[in-house]
Amino acid sequence: MKICLFGGTFDPPHIGHLIIAETIKESERFDKMIFVPAFHPPHKDDSNLSSIEDRLEMLRLSVNHDDTFELSDIEIERGGISYTIETIRELKSRYDLTKRHIYFLMGSDALVQFHDWKDHVSILKECRVLVATRPGFRSSRISPGIMAQIRFANMPQFEISSSQIRRRVRQRQTIRYMVLDPVWEYIQKNGLYQ
């Protein structure tokens, strides 16, 4: 089995997340794309995050249409600050995988801070790291040592982000077509991001 972990806050999960996951799954021939929502992301201010229950439900609504997409609540069960290295080691053990068969997907915005992550060197030893580039990314900001151990995924560029979606909701602008319809309806019904 060959799997890819896709971590993030997913607040909310949007079309860009799904297109990236599908493109990566297809190009790398992954058996599973495992979405791992962070309980308490260490590099983000979580005081403005939606509740974990809301983020989980929106992610469920986004991934339940594809049998190869899976949602893991491993970081939520663990509680506290979510460290990627712990998640990788636990899922690697759970699925009985070698480094060759487990990948971690991150956005280029996260790669800029990767050197500050807990045990980032161990992450590179435990799994293969794929990076989805975001508009405006410059690789010159990344150390050569890290650059030599990662691989950039070839995929379409998107000008869509969760923060942009939250801002549009606050400004009473539509987010239709930026998220799946069930997620859009969930946000409206629950008054999220007001």
N, C-alpha and C positions, 0 to 999 in steps of 0.2 A: 504494500500500500504506500502511496505517495501523497502526502498531505501538505497543505499550506495554511498557516495560521494568519489570520487577518485581525489584528488588534486595533482598538480605538475606543473613543467615547461614544460614537454613533449617536450624536444628539443634535438632530435626528439622523438616522441612516438615510442616504439619498441615492438617486439614480447613479451618480458618479461612483459610489462605493460598489454598486452592483455591476456596473459595466467593467470596472477594474477587476473585480473578482472573476467575472465570467471570462474576460480576455485572458487573464493570467491562467485560469483553470484550463482553458482551451490550448493556449500556447505551450504551457509546461506539462500538459497531460496529467493534471492532478486528479486523484480519485475523490478527494474531498477538499473543500474550502471551509475552514472552521473559523467562524466569526467569534471573536473573543472580546466582549465589552469589558472595559476597565471599571472596576468598582470605585477606586479612588486613584485617578491617574497622578503619578508623582510629579509630572512636569507641567501640569495645568492647574489653574485655580478652579476648584470644583464647587465653589460657593454658588455659582450660577448654573450649574448642571441640573438638568431635569432629574427627577428621582430615578433610581435604578430600575424600579418597576416599570416606569414609563419608557425608559430607554430599551429595556428588555422586550417589552411588548411591541414597540415599533420595529425592533430588529426581527422579532418573530414574524411580524406581518410582512417584512421585506424578504425574508429568506425561505419562507415555507412553500414557495412555488417551485423549488428546485431540490431534488433528492440529493444532489451532490453538495449543496450548501447546508452547513450544520451550525447550530448555535451552541456555544459552550459557556456555561455559567461558572466555570472553574475559578475565575478571579472574584466573582461575587460570593461564592461559597467560602473562599479563603478569607474574604473581608479585608479591611485595612487597605494600605497602599498596595497597588498592583505592580509587581515587578515582572517584567517580561521573562527574565531568566528562569524564575520559579515556574512560570506557566509552561515554558518550553520543556524544561526537565520533566515536569509532571506529565504532560501530554506525550512526550517521547516515551516515557516509561509505560503509560497507560496503553498506548498503541503498539508498543514494542518496536520502535523505529530506530534506525541508525541515522547519523547526520545526513547521509545520502538521501533519505526519504522524508525528511521534515524541513520545511521552509518557513521562514517568517517574512511576511510582506509588510513593508512600511512605506509611508509617503516620504517624499524628499524633504518636506517640511520637518518631519521627525528626524530625518538623517542629520540635519544641521545640528541637532542637540544630542545625537547618539553618543558622542564621547562622554557626555555627562550621565548616561544611564548607568544604573547599578550593574556591575559585572559585564559591561559591554564587550569586553574581550572574550569572556566565557560564552556570550551569545553567539559570537562568530565561530567558536569552537564546537558548540552544541548543534548548530543547524546552519542551513544556507540562508542567506539574507537577500531578498529581492527588494528593489526600491522602485516605486511608481513615482515618476517625476511629476511635479506640479508646475504650472506656469511660473516663470520667473526664477526657477531654481538655477543656481550656479555651483557646479561641482568644485570650483576653486576654494570654496569655503570648507571643504571636507579634507581631513588629513589623508596623505597618500597611503598610510598604513591601513586605514579603514577602506579607502577606495579600492585597494588591491584585493579585498576580501568580500566585496559585495558585487551584485550584478544588477544592472538597471533593466527593468522590464520594458519592452517595447509596446507602448499602448497609446491610445488617443489621449490628448490633453483636454482637461475640463476646467472651465471657469466656474465651478460650483463648489460650495463648501457648506458645512453645517452652520458655521457662524453667519454666513450670508443668508441662509434660510431663516435662522432665528431673527436676524435683523429685519428681514422682509415681513415676517409675521408681526413683529412689534410695530412696523410702519403700515400695517394693514394692506400689504401688497400680496398678490397671489404667489403661492409656491407650487401650484399645480404643475405637473410634469417635471418638477424637480425631485419629487418623492413619489413613491407608488401611491395610487389612490387610497388604499386602506390606511396608509400612514398619514396622508393628508386629512382624511376623515377623523382619524384618532387625534391628531393635533387640534383640529377644530372642536371636536366633541369634548376634549379635556382642557381646553383653554390654555394649551402650552405656549410658552414664549411671549405671553402678553406683557 
